[in-house]
Amino acid sequence: KEYTFQRGLKLECPLDEFNQAEGSSEKVEGRFDAYSKGDNGRQMIEMMRKRSETFYQNVVNNVIMLLCNIEEASQRCVEKDSLYAAKDWTGENCIKASDFECPTGMCERTSNCYWKSVMEGEERITRFPVDNYEKARDKLFGTHSESYIADVARFGLIGIVISIAFLLMWVIFLIGRFLCCC
């Protein structure tokens, strides 16, 4: 097949055993794509990103739990006039859970990093299991191979090593070019 571009350049794309026939919906590969130097890099990026949606949701949940100030967020009751008071649509009546009653002049708090939304007459539950708040730091920054930081470091370390190697080659080139009278 032949393509003509604006400046009159002609590009011929021959069909061979690696390319599909014209009109085929299959992927067209060039004869040298298998030998591309970027192929290994693409595979590494794909390997990094081949995580399930639940993996990334767990990372986000662990960050939320880590950043949550449990002492403050776990308090169920706030002043009735507070912005954090859970009220009905009219904004005048407090929403009450079935398992706890706030003192007079106080309301259940709205949802936050610790509590899910309060539902009238239902039991109030935490956003995540209480034990998980203590384990969040270890899941993110632990020294075991399943922590998120170990996963990031695995690929980050490769980038750092390559960057240092290129920096050293650049310095050696500059020394050779400008200091060695060559």
Buried (B, 14 or more C-beta within 10 A) or exposed (E): EEEEEEEEEEEEEEEEEEBEEEEEEEEEEEEEEEEEEEEEEEEEEEEEEEEEEEEEEBBEBBBBBBEBEEEEBBBBBBEBEEEEBBBEEEEEEBBBBEEEEBEEEBBBBBBBBBBEBBBEEEEBBBBBEEEBBEBBEBBBEBEEEEBBEBBEEEEEEEEEEEEEEEEEEEEEEEEEEEEEEE
